[in-house]
C-alpha cells in the first residue's frame, strides 16, 4: 500500500522513497517498521522521513520528574521567572 501511494504521488521518485523506508530496517525490527508504516498511512503521511519520525517517537521514553528526596540542599533553590519584556523587545525589533 505504501509503495503504491509513493509511486502514485512521487512518480519516478516513489521507488527511491520506498527503498528509504526499507532501509529503516537497519535500525528497527520488521514489526516496529510495519506498525510505523501503518500509522503513517492512517494519518496520510507516506514519506520515509515521516515513518522515521514515527519510529523515533515510539522509542522515546517519557522523562520522569526529578525527585528531591535525599537532596535537601536543593529544596531551597529558587529560580527566578523569566523576564518576558526582554523577549517582547526581541520580537518587536525583528
N, C-alpha and C positions, 0 to 999 in steps of 0.2 A: 504494500500500500504506500509506504513512504517513498520508495523508489519511483513508483508511477507518478506520484504528486510532484516530486522533484523534477523528473524528466518533463512533465507537462508544463510546469511553471518556469523552469530554468533552461529548457530545451537542451542544447548541446552540453551545458554545464551540469545537468542533472545527475549524470552518471558519476562525474567527478565528486559532486556533493555527497552522493550515496557512499562512495568509497571512503570519504572522510568520516562518515558515520560508522562504517565498518571498522575503520582504524581505531575507533574508540574502544574496541575490544582489547586493545593492547593494555588498557588500564581499567577495564571493567569486565565483569562476568557477562555471559550471554543473558541471563535473567535480568540483571541490572539494566543492560542496554535495551532489552526488549520492553521493559517497563517504562524506561525513559522515552523511548520512541512512541509507545502507545500514549503516554501522557502528552507528549509534544503534538501528536496528531489530534488529540482531543481538544487542545487549545488553539489549533490552527497554525502551529509552528512546525516548519518542516526543514529547517536548516540544520546543518551539522553543529553549528555554534549553539543553537537552541538546545539541542539534545545534550551537548557537552555541559551547558549551564545547568540543565536539569539533573544530570548525573552528579555534578559537583555539589549542588544544593542538597541533594539527598544524602551526601556523605558528611555534611557539616553536622556537628554536634552542638546542641544549644549550650550557651555559656551559663555556667552556674553562678549564682550570686556569691560574692566574696564574703565569707563569714569572718566576723571579728572575734569569734571565740578564741581565747588563748592569745589575743593581741590587744590587751587593754590599752597599750600606749597609742593605738590608732584611733580609739574611740573619741579622743579629744581633738582630732584633726578636723578643722573646718575649711572647706573650700569655698571661697567667695563666689557668688554668682557672677556670670559674665556680664560685662558692660555692653549692652546691646546698642547703645548710642554709637559706639565705635564701629560696629558692624553696619549700622544705618548710614554712617558717614561714607563708608566704602561703597555702599550701593548707590548713594546719591552722586558720588564722584565718578561713577562709571559711565 
